[in-house]
């Protein structure tokens, strides 16, 4: 891209432990526990960008409206009868203290939200079977997953005084893409197939045809060591807000196995072992800061 358009690029290097150090700032920015290092990394990125710019453009929402996620194509997600990125509910239920788990049925709540959301979906009489099925996934993705990412982008950027714009989320483009048939949206059977076709004469071929590159994951062992240490200290403190909410034995097993005991992340998300630990840290931070009263 740089060679083709003679653009000026900048490299921003963020030290891995900073992602853990910034988890609290990310909670403050969101006012809720968020997406762990997916949030903190964007917050730090925006902090660096703000040094040289006030308004920036983001490609956020292109995956949601052009069918860029794996769950638009995978049978296990399409046939899950739930939100396609959250098909691992049992694993989440098992995180809870067993007494609490008996009273809090995550599946019942999520089933209600799933069916309620679909009941609000508009369909077209011209839809064939495949387009109708994919429209369900699009509706859920745009009304739930996309909202989460837009909230993340807005709050992580504005925390730094950075104005982030999302042109792919222009309502006219979103409405237009909602109404096109699936075989056009997934042109040539590829994620974002239509978008690739539209820009094929504008961008280098290797850019148009390259495999989707997901948001970077934190494989660095320094990050694992940092969040593992923080969560270990939390779970040693029976006064920690999160201590009584979780199954201590299961959380300890997750910590002792470097997250490997937690085998099934959110589909399409980055919530593997290290990110789960970071998320639980964020939950504890939020409970400490906001002191909500929990009644079950």
Secondary structure, DSSP 8 states (H G I E B T S, - for coil): -HHHHT---------HHHHHHTHHHHHHHHTS---THHHHHHHHHHHHHTTT-SEEE--TTHHHHTT-SGGGT-HHHHTSSS-TT---HHHHHTTB-HHHHHH--HHHHHHHHHHHHHHT----TT--HHHHHHHHHHHHIIIIIHHHHHHHHHHHHHTTT-EEE-GGG-HHHHHHHHTS-HHHHTGGG-TTHHHHHHTTTTS-HHHHSS----------HHHHHHHHHHHHHHHH-TTSTTGGGB-HHHHHHHHHTTTTT-----TTS--SHHHHHHHHHHHHHHHHHH------
